[in-house]
Amino acid sequence: MRFVKPLVALVGLVLAPVLPAVAQTYTVIDLGTLGGDSSEAAAINSRGEVVGWSKNGVGQTRAFMYRAGAMADLGTLVGGTYSYATAINDRGQVIGYGGINADGPQFAERMSSFLWENGSMRPLSGFDERHLTTAAYGINGATGVAGAAATVSGVVQAYRWEGDVVTDVGLSPSNSSRSSSYGINDRGQIVGERDGRAFFWQNGQTLDLGTLPGDSSSRARAINVSDQIIGESTAANGTSRAFIWQGGAMVDLGTLPGDAASRASGINASGHVVGQSMAADGASRAVVWRNGSMSDLNTRVPTGAGWMLTTATAINDAGQISGTGLHDRRTRAFLLTPIKRAPTAPTSVILGPPTR
């Protein structure tokens, strides 16, 4: 027993390294345009490929994919004059929506969901004749798609599409309910909005996620593999707050200091969230939430580069972020890539013996 106190004293002299906290910084790339005056980014996959939409040289809106340093026009559906890409998975499959008119210019163009892969765009099939227009918003790694379809009677319903099989994840077409699905994870779980309330859907069962206290409506935009759901909750006066829903509870993610509202758009497997924080006058800044705190992404990119990052739309598991901002006052899609920090020499502290 006489050796216990000397042993404790020796442990008390162990030097423990303490690494100073350093804020994550990013490189920023202007993704350019398809020849027009603007572009906007919607999503990013694990390979850093970004999709969205851009004006082309004649002012049309076209879906794009940015990879290997270049932006490519994904084209349109047959007879279509426009297209928007909304999501991309790690297989390089892109979904979105656009105009289609296979019957000739004498007929009206309608809107259809599409799947682009291997250089070709096709409409999602499997919808019945009642569905006049459709749009696709989210895709998972197994080509499960989340979106919304409108019937000829004006009913809008959330759907899940996979292998040309369409599943209604809203209410029946005979009901006047309005719903849209926006996000789907690799487990096939879907989130969206139904009659002004955020919902979670799994295996035919739907859960109303509610709102933040005092709010009147909500919308869920994305879900990761850990069942963390993000979106926004909105007050009666239209002011929205970003939320994360986890463990059965909706948590307010707050705003940047002095701002009035916020929205969350994307989440990765680590639970890092991106979106925007907005001032009372509508001015917007792209933000990231990590480990319980929010950061203005404008403070994490090189100064003097001519950027005002207004919204972040998606984040991959490597921490790369897609979004839209003003570059030299022109609307541009951007890609942020984390700058790897060089190892920092640790400082040392002496761990003393336990206090009595």
Stockholm file with secondary structure:
# STOCKHOLM 1.0

chainA/1-356         MRFVKPLVALVGLVLAPVLPAVAQTYTVIDLGTLGGDSSEAAAINSRGEVVGWSKNGVGQTRAFMYRAGAMADLGTLVGGTYSYATAINDRGQVIGYGGINADGPQFAERMSSFLWENGSMRPLSGFDERHLTTAAYGINGATGVAGAAATVSGVVQAYRWEGDVVTDVGLSPSNSSRSSSYGINDRGQIVGERDGRAFFWQNGQTLDLGTLPGDSSSRARAINVSDQIIGESTAANGTSRAFIWQGGAMVDLGTLPGDAASRASGINASGHVVGQSMAADGASRAVVWRNGSMSDLNTRVPTGAGWMLTTATAINDAGQISGTGLHDRRTRAFLLTPIKRAPTAPTSVILGPPTR
#=GR chainA/1-356 SS CTTHHHHHHHHTTCEEEECCCCCCCEEEEECCCBEEEEEEEEEECTTCCEEEEEEETTSCEEEEEEETTEEEECCCSTTCSCEEEEEECTTCCEEEEEEECTTCTTSCCEEEEEEEETTEEEECCCCCTTEEEEEEEEECTTCCEEEEEEETTSCEEEEEEETTEEEECSCCTTSCCCEEEEEECTTCCEEEEETTEEEEEETTEEEEEECSTTCSEEEEEEECTTCCEEEEEECTTSCEEEEEEETTEEEECCCSTTCCEEEEEEECTTCCEEEEEECTTSCEEEEEEETTEEEEGGGSSCTTSCEEEEEEEEECTTCCEEEEEEETTEEEEEEEEECCCCCCCCEEEECCCCCC
#=GC SS_cons         CTTHHHHHHHHTTCEEEECCCCCCCEEEEECCCBEEEEEEEEEECTTCCEEEEEEETTSCEEEEEEETTEEEECCCSTTCSCEEEEEECTTCCEEEEEEECTTCTTSCCEEEEEEEETTEEEECCCCCTTEEEEEEEEECTTCCEEEEEEETTSCEEEEEEETTEEEECSCCTTSCCCEEEEEECTTCCEEEEETTEEEEEETTEEEEEECSTTCSEEEEEEECTTCCEEEEEECTTSCEEEEEEETTEEEECCCSTTCCEEEEEEECTTCCEEEEEECTTSCEEEEEEETTEEEEGGGSSCTTSCEEEEEEEEECTTCCEEEEEEETTEEEEEEEEECCCCCCCCEEEECCCCCC
//
